Amino acid sequence: MCWRLARQLVREHGIAVRLWVDDLLSTRRLIPSLNVELAVQRIDGVEIVHWTDAPRASDPGEVVIAAFACALPDAFVEEMAVRTPRPVWINLEYLSAEVWVAGCHGLPSPHPRLPLTQHFFFPGLDGGTGGLLREADYAARREAFSKERFLTAIGLPPAASGELLISFFSYENNGLDEIVDCWQRHPGPLTCLVPEGRVLPPLASALGVDGLRPGDVVVRGALTLCVLPFVEQARYDELLWACDLNFVRGEDSFVRAQWAERPFVWHIYAQEDAAHLEKLDAFLARYGQGLEAGVARALGDFWRAWNLGVGVAAAWPAFQAALPALKAHAPGWSASVQAAGDLAQNLVQFCKAEIE
């Protein structure tokens, strides 16, 4: 999300952005042109700086964004305190559909010792929150997309009549054996596209193979599973648009799945004391509004089973049967969330008001 936001601030708002990154090796998967040997480099107009234990001296900008509970180095905060004028300090929080979010969005939090105030900025689904990231050209790109060209580009034939095409981006999951079994007994052809990631070792075990790597194709009954190279952000939207059902994880792919207007399954990042399940249920309650009761129940039952890794096979048939209704529901949901505005635009407006 940070890389997506940084590029959007540069491209659509003409803002100079310096992005601090602590793990260049992992980041290179998102940014293939990244040189992990360089301490400072510029890509797509964004200055990328390697955040080490001893970061280089740097003047804080007019706006400082600490994303996802990131703690800023004490020395950097001290520099912020002596800057004139002092920076607008944003604590960019995690996305949640919980009802308290709008009440906390934008609230100030004074520093206990220094003359600084940070403001909480919450991504959200409603007006009164920060909204979700959505590029200005998203709709045009989606309109110009060709599923046939995309499948050809990744080495696949056109989808067969009645074929169910699934993208699968997931954390490790105890329900993998069950879902693989369901898919190989699917009544028609089912193709699963799996971007390279941490799910490959347990998925290989579920399939009974020694390992999985990009380019591998495994056929089990009705299931054809294809492993793709790690999909960079610029092409991930296309993968979602091409598929009939998208399994997503975390936050960024979760947001992109909503914009794709396809049925999806969210594997939320697990938190202590099962706090993530409250967030899951909060979203399900919102997303299920307007759905027929049986469809909403099938959606919730499968999402909960997938996140718990228990009862996946039992919940799959009803969820599969609900896919046409969920496909019809998705465009209306996307339009309703767009009403909250784009996060980048909302962030720029908030910061300009604070600076003025």
C-alpha positions, 0 to 999 in steps of 0.5 A, a space after each residue: 500500500 505504501 508504494 502504491 500511495 507514494 506513486 499516486 501522490 507523485 503522479 496525480 498530485 505532483 508531490 515530492 515523496 521520499 519513501 523509507 524502506 527497511 527491507 529492500 530485498 522484499 520490496 524488490 518483489 513489488 518493484 522489480 527495477 529496485 537496486 538493493 545495493 543502493 542506499 538512495 534511488 528514484 523510481 517512478 518519481 519516488 525517492 526510495 531510501 534504505 532505512 537502516 539502524 543508522 539512517 542518513 541525516 535527512 530534513 523532514 518534509 512538510 508532511 511525515 507519514 508513519 504507516 501501519 504502527 511504524 515508530 519513527 526513530 527518536 533522532 528523526 522526531 527530534 528533527 521534526 520538532 525543530 523544523 520550521 514550520 513543523 511537519 504535519 505528522 500522519 499516523 496512517 492506520 490499518 483499514 477497518 470496517 468497524 463503526 468506531 473508525 469514523 469517530 477516530 479518523 483525523 483525531 490529534 495526539 500531542 507528543 508527550 514531550 515535544 511540540 508535535 502533534 500526530 493525526 490518526 488517518 484511517 482508511 475506511 468505507 464511509 464518508 468521514 474516513 480516509 477512503 480507499 486508494 483508487 487511481 484516477 485512471 482505474 476505470 479507464 484501465 479496467 475498461 480497456 482490459 482484455 481477458 483473452 490478451 491477459 491469458 495469452 500473455 501468461 501462457 494460458 488458452 482462452 477460458 473454456 465454456 463453464 470454466 471457473 477461473 480463480 486467483 489465489 493469493 493467501 497466507 498459509 491455511 489449515 484448510 488447504 487440503 480441503 479446498 484442493 479436494 473440493 476443487 479437484 472434484 468440481 463439476 466442470 473445469 477449474 483453473 487456479 492461478 497462484 502468484 509466487 508467495 508464502 502459500 506455495 510450500 503448504 499448497 505443494 503438500 496439499 497437492 502431494 508434490 515435492 514443491 512448487 515454483 513459477 511455471 509449474 502446472 499441476 492437474 488433479 481431476 477437474 483442477 488445473 493449478 498454475 503457479 505464476 511469478 510474483 505479480 507486481 502491482 501494475 499487473 495484479 489488477 489485471 489478474 483480478 479482472 481476469 478471474 471469476 473468484 479472487 482469494 486475497 490476503 492482508 490489506 492491499 489486495 483486499 482493497 483491489 479485489 473490491 475495485 475489481 467487482 468480482 466475488 472474493 474471499 479475504 484472508 485477514 492477517 491474524 492478530 493476537 486474541 483473535 481481534 482480526 475476527 472482529 474486523 472480519 465480521 465487521 466487514 461481512 456485516 457491511 458487505 452483506 447488506 442487500 444480499 439475500 439471506 442465504 447468499 449472505 450466510 454462505 458468504 460469511 460461513 465460507 469466509 469464517 471457515 477459510 480464516 479459521 482453517 476449519 470446515 472449509 469443505 462443508 462451506 464451499 458448496 453453498 459459497 460456490 452456488 452463491 457466486 452468481 449473486 455475489 458477482 451481481 452484488 459487487 459493482 454496487 458495493 464498489 460504487 458505494 465505497 467510491 463515495 468515500 473518496 480516494 485515500 490519496 486525495 483525502 490525505 492531500 486535502 487533510 494535510 493542506 488544511 493543516 499546513 494552512 
